[in-house]
Amino acid sequence: MIDAIKKTVVDEAQLASEVKNILHKGLVKYTEKEALSIILNCIDLTTLEGADTKEKVNSLCEKGLNYNKQGKDIPTVAAICVYPTFAKQVSEKLKGTGLKTACVAGAFPAGQSPLFIKLIEVKYAVDEGAEEIDMVISRGTFLEGNYQTVFDEIAAIKQACGNAHLKVILETGELQTLTNIRIASDISIAAGADFIKTSTGKIYPAATEEAFYVMLHAIKSYYETTGKMIGIKPAGGISEPHQALNYFILLNEVLGEKWLNNKYFRMGASRLADKIIEKIT
């Protein structure tokens, strides 16, 4: 399987042209307000700072829970994403609300820890109430060509998640080429990812439309082969509504309406939520 994945090659010039043409067409079947409302409902509100406190995390939860009180047909966000030390607090706060408790775990954001340490952290987060785990692949290992090791780590972390959903962060800005992004996408999906995600938001560049488009096609290929839907999450640097709409347009073009909900589409863009509210209320 890994040998077959390694044969993938992405034509970067052709892909850039395809992305440009799709975005030029703009929204199809949706008004801007409809699209932005869907995006709001797919946002993971996130705080991942060394200075995070219980008070700050509680305020973020309150913020997420109150968006739908700002007007008719305004949805909530999808999840609150924090470090594992806050998982119990968030899960208790969100219990019964429909919002998910998400945690980064597995040596986020660098991924530079032994696998057994990563597994302990993932299990801890799940035991504390995390319903979703955002892990990051070992980019150094990947760039060395040790694809089987990357696969095995993801598979082990997926098992450690138990019933929690696993989002696998590729950190596309460190993978150097679009071909590498496609290979990493295919490996992640094959190893058991429920979602593939562009970036940690901790490096530049973070999410790009081209990387996202490559990842969409990896998901499409897998769906056409297996019938299984894999989710996708662009994250990092998406702070303006027009940027978010571009990702929405690409997703709708490649995967279609079945993916336009927070079961299969998330966006890591906490600063974006308030700006969307300003535009749709």
C-alpha positions as CSV (number, residue, x, y, z in Angstrom):
1,M,0.0,0.0,0.0
2,I,2.7,2.5,0.9
3,D,4.6,1.6,-2.3
4,A,1.5,2.5,-4.3
5,I,1.0,5.8,-2.4
6,K,4.6,6.8,-3.2
7,K,3.9,6.8,-6.9
8,T,1.7,9.8,-6.7
9,V,2.8,13.0,-8.5
10,V,1.0,16.3,-8.5
11,D,1.4,18.8,-11.4
12,E,1.7,22.0,-9.4
13,A,1.1,24.4,-12.4
14,Q,-2.0,22.6,-13.5
15,L,-3.3,22.4,-10.0
16,A,-2.8,26.2,-9.4
17,S,-4.7,26.8,-12.7
18,E,-7.6,24.6,-11.6
19,V,-7.9,26.4,-8.2
20,K,-7.9,29.8,-9.9
21,N,-10.6,28.8,-12.3
22,I,-12.9,27.3,-9.6
23,L,-12.5,30.4,-7.4
24,H,-13.2,32.6,-10.3
25,K,-16.6,31.0,-10.7
26,G,-17.5,31.9,-7.1
27,L,-20.3,30.5,-5.0
28,V,-22.7,28.0,-6.7
29,K,-26.2,27.3,-5.2
30,Y,-25.5,29.3,-2.1
31,T,-25.8,32.9,-1.1
32,E,-22.9,34.5,0.8
33,K,-25.0,34.5,3.9
34,E,-25.9,30.8,3.6
35,A,-22.3,29.8,3.0
36,L,-21.0,31.9,5.9
37,S,-23.6,30.4,8.2
38,I,-22.5,26.9,7.3
39,I,-18.9,27.9,7.9
40,L,-19.7,29.4,11.3
41,N,-21.3,26.0,12.3
42,C,-18.1,24.3,11.2
43,I,-15.6,26.4,13.2
44,D,-13.5,24.9,16.0
45,L,-13.0,27.8,18.4
46,T,-9.5,27.3,19.7
47,T,-7.0,28.5,22.3
48,L,-3.6,26.9,22.3
49,E,-1.3,29.2,24.2
50,G,1.1,28.7,27.0
51,A,-0.7,31.4,28.9
52,D,-4.1,29.7,28.7
53,T,-6.0,29.8,32.0
54,K,-9.2,28.2,33.3
55,E,-10.9,31.6,33.1
56,K,-9.8,32.1,29.4
57,V,-11.0,28.6,28.5
58,N,-14.3,29.2,30.2
59,S,-14.8,32.4,28.4
60,L,-14.1,30.7,25.1
61,C,-16.7,28.1,25.9
62,E,-19.3,30.8,26.8
63,K,-18.5,32.5,23.5
64,G,-19.1,29.4,21.5
65,L,-22.3,28.6,23.3
66,N,-23.8,32.1,22.8
67,Y,-23.4,32.6,19.0
68,N,-26.8,31.2,18.3
69,K,-28.4,33.7,20.7
70,Q,-27.4,36.6,18.4
71,G,-30.2,36.3,15.9
72,K,-32.6,34.0,14.1
73,D,-31.0,31.2,12.1
74,I,-27.5,31.9,13.6
75,P,-25.8,28.6,14.4
76,T,-23.4,27.7,17.1
77,V,-19.8,26.7,16.3
78,A,-18.8,23.0,16.1
79,A,-16.3,22.5,18.9
80,I,-14.0,24.1,21.5
81,C,-10.3,23.0,21.0
82,V,-7.8,23.2,23.8
83,Y,-4.8,21.5,25.3
84,P,-5.5,18.2,27.2
85,T,-5.1,19.9,30.6
86,F,-8.4,21.7,29.9
87,A,-10.3,18.7,28.5
88,K,-12.3,17.9,31.6
89,Q,-13.3,21.5,32.2
90,V,-14.5,21.9,28.6
91,S,-16.3,18.6,28.4
92,E,-18.2,19.4,31.6
93,K,-19.1,22.9,30.4
94,L,-20.3,21.6,27.0
95,K,-22.1,18.5,28.2
96,G,-25.5,18.3,26.5
97,T,-25.0,21.3,24.3
98,G,-24.1,19.6,21.0
99,L,-20.7,21.3,20.9
100,K,-17.7,18.9,20.9
101,T,-14.7,18.9,23.1
102,A,-11.6,18.8,20.9
103,C,-8.0,18.5,22.1
104,V,-4.6,18.7,20.4
105,A,-2.5,15.8,21.6
106,G,0.4,13.6,20.6
107,A,3.2,16.2,21.1
108,F,1.5,19.1,19.3
109,P,2.7,21.1,17.5
110,A,6.2,19.8,16.8
111,G,5.4,16.1,17.0
112,Q,8.9,15.5,18.3
113,S,8.3,13.0,21.1
114,P,8.6,9.2,21.3
115,L,5.4,7.4,20.3
116,F,4.7,6.0,23.8
117,I,4.6,9.6,25.1
118,K,2.2,10.6,22.3
119,L,-0.1,7.7,23.1
120,I,-0.1,8.5,26.8
121,E,-1.1,12.1,26.1
122,V,-3.9,11.0,23.7
123,K,-5.3,8.5,26.1
124,Y,-5.2,11.1,28.9
125,A,-7.1,13.6,26.8
126,V,-9.8,11.1,25.9
127,D,-10.1,9.9,29.5
128,E,-10.6,13.6,30.5
129,G,-13.5,14.0,28.0
130,A,-12.0,14.8,24.6
131,E,-14.4,13.6,21.8
132,E,-12.0,14.7,19.1
133,I,-8.2,14.5,19.0
134,D,-6.1,16.7,16.7
135,M,-2.7,15.1,16.2
136,V,0.2,16.2,14.0
137,I,2.3,13.8,11.9
138,S,6.1,13.5,12.3
139,R,7.1,15.7,9.5
140,G,10.9,15.0,9.9
141,T,10.2,11.3,9.7
142,F,8.0,11.9,6.6
143,L,10.6,14.0,4.9
144,E,13.2,11.3,5.5
145,G,11.0,9.0,3.5
146,N,10.0,6.8,6.4
147,Y,6.4,6.6,5.3
148,Q,5.7,3.3,7.1
149,T,6.7,4.8,10.4
150,V,4.3,7.7,9.8
151,F,1.5,5.3,9.0
152,D,2.2,3.2,12.0
153,E,2.2,6.2,14.4
154,I,-1.1,7.4,13.0
155,A,-2.6,4.0,13.3
156,A,-1.4,3.6,16.9
157,I,-2.8,7.0,17.8
158,K,-6.1,6.2,16.1
159,Q,-6.4,3.1,18.3
160,A,-5.6,5.1,21.4
161,C,-8.4,7.5,20.6
162,G,-11.0,4.8,21.2
163,N,-14.4,6.3,20.3
164,A,-12.9,9.8,19.8
165,H,-12.6,11.1,16.2
166,L,-9.0,11.6,15.0
167,K,-8.0,14.7,13.0
168,V,-4.6,14.3,11.4
169,I,-2.6,17.5,10.9
170,L,-0.2,17.4,8.0
171,E,1.5,20.8,8.7
172,T,1.4,21.4,4.9
173,G,3.8,24.4,5.2
174,E,6.6,22.1,6.2
175,L,6.0,19.4,3.6
176,Q,7.8,21.3,0.8
177,T,5.8,20.1,-2.3
178,L,2.2,19.4,-3.2
179,T,3.2,15.9,-4.1
180,N,4.3,15.4,-0.5
181,I,1.0,16.8,0.7
182,R,-0.9,14.3,-1.4
183,I,1.3,11.4,-0.2
184,A,0.8,12.5,3.4
185,S,-2.9,12.8,2.9
186,D,-3.1,9.3,1.5
187,I,-1.0,7.8,4.3
188,S,-3.1,9.6,6.9
189,I,-6.4,8.4,5.5
190,A,-5.1,4.8,5.0
191,A,-4.0,4.8,8.6
192,G,-7.4,5.7,10.0
193,A,-7.8,9.4,10.0
194,D,-11.4,10.6,10.4
195,F,-10.3,14.1,9.2
196,I,-7.2,15.4,7.6
197,K,-6.2,19.0,8.6
198,T,-3.8,21.4,6.9
199,S,-1.9,23.1,9.7
200,T,-1.2,23.7,13.4
201,G,-1.4,27.4,13.0
202,K,2.0,27.7,14.6
203,I,4.1,28.1,11.5
204,Y,4.0,30.0,8.2
205,P,2.7,29.2,5.7
206,A,-0.3,27.6,7.3
207,A,-3.4,26.7,5.2
208,T,-3.2,27.5,1.5
209,E,-5.9,26.9,-1.1
210,E,-3.6,24.8,-3.2
211,A,-2.7,22.4,-0.3
212,F,-6.4,22.2,0.6
213,Y,-7.3,21.3,-3.0
214,V,-4.7,18.5,-3.0
215,M,-6.2,17.1,0.2
216,L,-9.7,17.3,-1.2
217,H,-8.7,15.2,-4.1
218,A,-7.1,12.6,-1.8
219,I,-10.4,12.4,0.0
220,K,-12.4,12.2,-3.3
221,S,-10.2,9.3,-4.5
222,Y,-10.6,7.4,-1.3
223,Y,-14.4,7.9,-1.4
224,E,-14.6,6.8,-5.0
225,T,-12.7,3.6,-4.1
226,T,-14.3,2.8,-0.7
227,G,-17.5,4.8,-0.3
228,K,-16.2,6.1,3.0
229,M,-16.4,9.9,3.7
230,I,-13.3,11.5,5.3
231,G,-13.5,15.0,6.8
232,I,-11.3,17.9,6.1
233,K,-10.2,20.9,8.1
234,P,-8.3,23.9,6.8
235,A,-6.6,25.8,9.7
236,G,-4.1,28.6,10.3
237,G,-4.3,32.1,8.9
238,I,-7.9,32.1,7.9
239,S,-9.2,35.2,9.6
240,E,-11.4,36.9,7.0
241,P,-14.8,35.8,5.6
242,H,-13.6,36.1,2.0
243,Q,-10.8,33.7,2.7
244,A,-13.1,31.2,4.4
245,L,-15.5,31.4,1.4
246,N,-12.7,30.3,-0.9
247,Y,-12.3,27.1,1.0
248,F,-16.0,26.6,1.0
249,I,-16.1,27.0,-2.8
250,L,-13.3,24.5,-3.3
251,L,-14.9,22.0,-1.0
252,N,-18.3,22.3,-2.7
253,E,-16.7,22.0,-6.2
254,V,-14.6,18.9,-5.4
255,L,-16.7,16.9,-2.8
256,G,-20.1,18.5,-3.0
257,E,-22.9,19.3,-0.6
258,K,-22.6,16.0,1.4
259,W,-19.5,17.5,3.0
260,L,-20.9,20.9,3.8
261,N,-21.6,20.2,7.5
262,N,-19.6,20.0,10.6
263,K,-19.5,16.2,10.6
264,Y,-17.1,16.4,7.6
265,F,-16.0,20.0,7.4
266,R,-14.2,22.0,10.1
267,M,-12.3,25.2,10.0
268,G,-9.7,26.3,12.6
269,A,-10.2,30.0,12.6
270,S,-11.2,31.5,15.9
271,R,-10.8,35.1,14.9
272,L,-13.1,34.5,11.9
273,A,-16.2,33.7,13.9
274,D,-16.9,37.2,15.1
275,K,-16.3,38.6,11.6
276,I,-18.8,36.2,10.2
277,I,-21.4,37.2,12.8
278,E,-20.9,40.8,11.8
279,K,-21.7,39.9,8.2
280,I,-24.7,37.7,8.7
281,T,-26.6,39.5,11.5
